[in-house]
């Protein structure tokens, strides 16, 4: 996978640059002239309008804070807003416009919304979830899979050598089993059958079938008994949830269609939901869920999904 250097992507990055620079106190006359020439192009102007719309939408929850803070001088507040815009939008657009460095040069990778099965030379099989990437090394005394990003399910064939999945600072070692490893805000391991041992520099835990273990860097939580088949339903293109926060479900569906979700209704995000959603039709599943919850979504820049 290579970075997106398309004209539209570059235009959006330029729009972000001008959005933040025009709100700075040190904008030079030369820069003003350069901006006037740039924004004269209709497509550039449209890209800038989209960035401004995104910022105005994300700024809404801060209105009450600003009202309570009116005793501060306006001049002292504005640089803070401009800096916040730069940090928030810069980080967000970087996430959208430049593919993650974790996927660059990987042996196998999937795009958003794509799942892929990989047959390894030793007979083992890997299933990669949406937006995932792995490196494979089957040489030597230990077979190693390095999870760079996303989620992978391994159906391991016994050949006398250990099979190890590395994720961040942890190692998941097996001799013949079926399990899933996920990398995200918190990494986790879900064991479907067989036996695995998860280890870091300071801890070691064994899992039994039907258990999940969550990793926080080098710290390992105690294994928990879970419905492994339900958690691993993504292998068949299904997201099955039971009594989980609505925000978590919306974020998973949005990510599967390659968009970033911003939920402005915090109370709605805490609602508990259950159901089964078709990941191969993530758009329809997301629309149906939003409709059932009486929420409205607006797409911004073709990548963000703002939910109210």
ZANU-359517 format. One record per atom (N, C-alpha, C): x, y, z. Coordinates in steps of 0.05 Angstrom, whole numbers, plus 5000, padded with zeros to 4 digits. Atoms other than C-alpha are relative to their C-alpha. Last residue first. Example, Ala and Ser with C-alpha at 12.3 -4.5 7.8 and 13.67 -1.06 7.14 Angstrom:
<atoms>
498449764999527349795143498550225014501849765000524649105156501850245000
</atoms>
This chain:
<atoms>
501349834979448752775323497649845011502650114991453552345283499050175022500849854977459352655242497249915008502950034996462252155194499350125026501049974973469152365168497049945000498550194982472052095103498950015028500250275010468352415044501349795018497550065015470853095065500049724989498449765005464953105114502749924988497350065010459452585116501450264994499149835022453452775159502849924992497250015007449852285205500550174975499449905026443252365241502950004995497749835002440851955300500550084971500949725005433951675314502450205001499249854976436851035345499250304997501450114977433250595294500550155026502949955003435551055238498549905024500549714994442751045261497150074999499649964971442650285264499550295007502350124986439550225194500350045030502449845004444550705164497649905016499649754985450450335196497550184997500250064971448049665171500250255017502850044994446849945101499649945030501649765004453750235097497149975008499749824976457049625129498450264997501849785007454349155076500050215023499749975029459848635078498250214989497649845005460148745153500550044970498650115023452948495160502450184994499749815022450548685230501849884978498150115019447848235286500050184975500950065027444348525347502249884983499450285007444848805416499149964972501450125023444949525440501049714997499250285004446549905504498449884977502250195001445850665501501149724994500050194977452251015521497749815000497850195003453251345453500149805022500850225019446351655457502249804998502050164987448452045519499149774983498750184981454852285486498049825014502050064980451252585426501049795019500449764984456952895386497949965022502650004988459552235359499650245018500149814978465452315312497250015010502549914988466551715267500550195022499549944971472451615221497550125012500549724991471051285154500650025030497849815005473850675118499550295008500449875026467550255112502050224995500150205020469749785167499550114972497350085007471750375210500049794977498849785015464650635208502849944991501250005027461749965228501350224983499150245015466649895286498950004972497249975007465550615309501049764984499849815022457950535307502950034991501050125024458349905349500250184976498150215008462750215402499249874974497749875012458450845405502049794990500549935028452250425417502450124986500749725005455150145482499650054970497549845001454949375487499250294993500049814978449148935509502650155001502050064979450548355461500450205023499649874974454148465396497849945019502150084981454948065333500650115027499449874975458948375275497649945019502149914982458447895217501250145024501249755009462747785155497850105018502250055019464147055168498550254991498950185020470947175201497949934978499049845023467747765236501249834978501950015022463847255278500950174976498650075025469947175322498249994976497949805004466947535382501549954974501249745005460547125376502250214994501250015027464246465370498850274992497949975020468646655430498849994972501250155022462746775477501950034976501649855019467146995535498649814980501650195016470646735597498150174983502949994994475747245621498649804982501850105022483347165625497150015009500750284995486747605679498149914977502350044982489348255650499649705004502050185009496448275622497749995020501950104980501148865632497949824988498950244988507048945584498149885021497149995001503249435539501149745011499549714998496049375562503050045001497249914995493848685539500150305002499449735010486848385544502850085009498049864983485747635550500650274987498849775013479647265523501950135020499049784983477346575542501250224983502249834991472946065506500850235018502049945021478345535501497750165011501550245007483445595558498050084979502849975006488646145563498949724994501050215018495446135597497050044996502650104995498546775625499349784980500650235016505647045632497249895007502250174993508147705659499649774980500550014972514248165662497749815009497550014985517648155594499549965030498549755003511047965562502549985016497849924982507647295553501050284992499449725006501246995526502150105019498749864978500846245527500850274991498049805007496045885481501150115026498749884977491945245483502050214991497250054996487144895437501050135025499450284993480545185414503049975004502250165007477245865405500349715007499350285006482146295442497549854994502450164996481147055439500749724991499850275012487347495447497449855008501250224987487048245459500449744985499750255015490648895445498549785016499150224982487849525477500249754983499649844975487150155435501049825022501549765000488149685376500650175024498349774992491549045357498350254997500849745010487448405355501950215011498449794987489647675361499250274987500049745013484847105345501750195017500249774983485446365361500150254984501449805016485345665333499450235019502449884988490345165360498750194981502050095018496644745350497350095010498950235014503244875385497949894980501750245002501845575410501549774987498650245010505546215432498149765002502150204997502446915437501149744988499850235017508047415447497849805007500850264991507148115476500549784979497950104982510548795470499449725010498849804982506749025408502149875018501649765001503548405379501050195021499049784985507747785363498250244995501049755011504247145341501050235019500249764983508346525355498850234984501249795017507845815328499550245017501849804988512445315363499050204978498849754993515444765319498050195013497950054981513344035317501550265008497850125015509144115254502449965018497750094984502344255285502149884982499550285004497644645239502549925015497250095001495145315264500249704997500750294998488445625248502649854995498150215008490146355261498949735005500850264988485246935264501949794988499450245015488247625251499049765015500750254986486248325273500549764981502550135005488349035257499649745016502449844997495449275252497649824996499449715001502649035252497650175007502449845006501348325274500650295002499949744987508047955269497550164992501849815013507247215253500150265016500849744988512946765273498250164982501649865021514546025262498850255013502549894991520045805310498650144977501250184981525945345296497250105010498850044973528145705234498349825018497350125000524245965174500949965029500350294994516746085176502749865000497350125001517146845181499749715008499850294995510747225165502949924998497650105012509147975170500349705008498350194986502048205183502649954984497450055014497248765164501749825018498150154984489948915180502649964984497849824993485049435153502049875019499849745013479048955154502450165010502449835000480348265183500550264985499649724993485847795163497450154999502149845010484647045164500450285010500549754987490846625171497650134987501549805014491645895153499650245018501749834983496745385174498650214983502750104999499244875123498150165018500050224981506645005134497249875003498550235011507145425071499949765018497149994996501745905096501349744990499050274994494845965066503050015002497350055010492346685072500749715008498950254989484946865078502749944987498350175018482947585066501049765015498950234984477848075093501449824981499050245013476648765062500849795020502350155011472349325090500849744987502449974984478349795099497749854986501049734999484249515060497550015018502749965010487748865076499250295001501549784989495148715085497250014987502850025008500048145075498550225014500350235018507648145076497149974990500950254986508048845105499749784979498050215002512249375068499249745014498149975022507849945091502149785001500650185023502049705133502250014979500050284993504349975201499649814976497350105004506050645170500249705007498450054977498550755167502749894993500450274989495851005101501949965023497550155002496351765092499749735013498749965026489952135076502649854997501650075023485251895131501650014974501150274997489651855193498649924974497850185004493352475170499249715001499650035029486652815162502549834994502150145014484952675234500549964971499950284993491552865265497949844985497650115011491753515227500249715006500450065029484453655241502549884988502250185004485353585316499749934970499450264989492253895323497849794993497750125014491154475275500549725010500950075027484154625301502349864986501750244997486654605373499149904972498250224995492255085355498449745002498550075024487355555323501849775004501850135018482755525383501449924974500650274990488455665430498249854982497850175007490856245387499649715010500050095028483856525393502449834993501350265006483256535468500649904972498550224988488357075486498849734994497450035013485557575437501649775011500450145025478457455461502749954987499949835024480457655531499849844975497349995011478257185586499950174974498449804986471857365622502850024990500049755014468056985569501650225014497349904999470056305597500250284988499249984972463256035615502750135004501849814987460856195545500850045030499149735008467055855516498250215014497549944987465655215554500850294995500749944972458355225532502550075016501349744997460455285460499550075029498449824983465554715463498650275005500150074972460754185440501550195018502549954986459754565375500049925029499849784980467054595355497550035016498650114977466953915320500250215023501650224988461554155273501449905025502349894987464954825260498349795014499249864975471554475247497650125015499150204980468453995197500750135026502550134990464754555161500749795021501349814982471254955156497449885012498549994975474754355127498750185020500550264987469154265075501649995027502749984988469355005057499449745015499749844976476954945046497350025014498650154980475854364998500350165026501850204990470554754960501349835022502049864983475055354953498149805012498649934975480654914926498150135020499650254985475854614875501450045026502650094989473555304853500349755017500850255013480655564843497549895014501449925025480956284869499149764984502850034995482755974937498350094976500850284997489955874915497049975002499650145026491156574888499049715002502049895018488056904950500249864972502650124994492156434994497950104980499950285009498656624960497349865005500250005030496957364967500049714990502749925007495557265041499650004970501850234996501956875049497150074993499450195022505957445019498249755002501349915025502457935065500549814977498649785014504757515124498550094976500350045029500457105172501250244985497649925015503457195241499849954971499449724997497257205285502350104982497649944984494756535262500550305000500949934973487656405238502450065019501549755002489456435164499050085028498249775003494955915177498450275000498649934975490155405206501750254997501949974978485155375149501350095025501049735001490655485098497950065022497949814995494254855119499050285000499550014972487854445123502250205008502349874987485954665053500450015030499649715004492854475028497850165014497849934983491953775058500650304998501150004973485153725025502250085020501649764997488153934958498950025029498249774996493653414965498450265004498750034973488452874976501950245005502049944979484253114917501249985028500649714999490253144870498050075022501949915020492152424888499650305003499049745010498352304930498250114978501749885020495251744971501150284993501549764992500851385007498450124977498449765003502650694982498350245008501749765000500050005000501850255000
</atoms>
